Every structure is written in C-alpha cells, then in structure tokens.
C-alpha cells in the first residue's frame, strides 16, 4: 500500500510504497530508537555519530550532522531519510531538492516530545505496535526514576553545553530539564522560556548552583574546573563533565537518555559527599 508523507518542516511531500526497507539516518537518537525497536536491519546509511549508540556494521557512513554526501545517499536509494529540525534544515532542503524522501523529526523540548518522536518514527516505518511498546517501556522506566527520592533537597544544577566552540546554557524548553529532574536535581534555568542560550556569567554566579555540568565533544574538549576558575565562580561547587559516551551524554535524546539519568544521579550523589 502506498502512503503519502508530508514533511511540513520542509513543505516536502513524498510517497512510500510498501514496506520501508532502506533507511538512512543522520540522527543518532532515531538510529538508537530503531535499534530498540529491532529495525536496524533496515538501516543502510548512518551519520558518523550513530556508532556511539548502536552497532553500525554493514551500514555506510554518509555524513555528519550538517554535512553529508548527497550523491552517495541518492545512490543508496533510501525509502526514507531521517533528519531533525534546527540546524539540519539547510541540508534537508538540499536533500529534498535532490529527490530524497526526507523527514525531519522535531527536536524535542521535553521527555514527552521524545516519546512523540518514537510514535512518529513508528508511523513512518509502519511499525506502530513496536513504537507503542517502546514508548510504554520508556514511560514506565522514567516514572520509576522520578519516584526514587534519593535527595532530601534537590541539588540545583547548571548545565552548559559546548557544541564545538559554541557555548550554550540549558533552559526550560529542553528535554535536558527533564533529564536533570528525573536524576533528582533542579535545573537553575528550568523556568526560563528558552531551550539554549548564552548566559550572563555574573548571573550564573548569583544563582549559586549546587552542581555545574559541562558537556563537550571529542573534537573540542573543555576543562570545566578551569572555566569555573577563569569566570570567578565558586570553585567549591562540584563540576561534572559529560561527553558523547553512551549513558553519560546529556544531549543524547534517544533511549540511553535514561541511562544518563542514572549516571547523573550518581554523579550528584558523589558531589554531595564531596567526592568530586
């Protein structure tokens, strides 16, 4: 049965005839979800970041996050190319112009948004049953994590992301707020109506968080303790470093996000004991 799919983000419409057998994913979280649903055998192309979360043996690496080998992707004849919204828009438009059936999953602003992406992915793959099972499992596990009260008072957490050389703090319109909350903490900018923004450093100092969390990538590593010192922030406040390691990556919005919750909780527990 043929299905007409409308990618509203790009105003791009394409047809899917029969079963989706050839998928190219430039979104590591989508690749991770496909793995949890047992659908990796349908993935023929991935970004160079996907192997951090699933076994990509036998799949071609066709791009990064904002760059890709469009000619090679076309040659792979995908039934579906998965991307996300945000900075992948320009690349997505080029893919659509090349005639590739591309769909941009929304960048989630909450944990529930992550679950909605699972359902969207299930719909695209025509695997609604598997998607619903995964959503139920993720929701149940998240509920258990939230129910575990391990801190008498929630640690107040400042999260800063280094995406290459670009620094951003995390606000309330990000799934990372839910990650921190599930771990037992409270995001200091949790009520700010932004997802990611450049903070005023003096304001962060005045907020006086209990824990600093810094994320960095392998290509551009930062020293959180050194940043705290350079900015004149309180050096007695513990620093937690997050990177792209599966289960320790605060920016990964796939199923392993819940493993990161467990990891961050333990880091905060150690911090309260003065061990970091």
Buried (B, 14 or more C-beta within 10 A) or exposed (E): EEEEBEBEBBEBEBEBEEEBEBBBBBBBBBBBBBBBBEBBEBBBBBBBBBBBBBEBEEBBBBBEBEEBBBEBBBEBEBBBBBBBBBEBBEBBBEBBEEEBBBBBBBBBBBBBBBBBBBBBBBBBBBBEEBBEBBBEEBEEBBEEBBEEEEBEEBBBBBBBBBBEEEBBBBBBBBBBBBBBBBBBBBBBBBEBEEBBEEBEBEEBBEEEBBBBBBBBBEEEEBEBBEBBEEEEBEEEBBBBBBBBEBBBBBBBBBBBBBBBBBBBBEBBBEBBEEEB
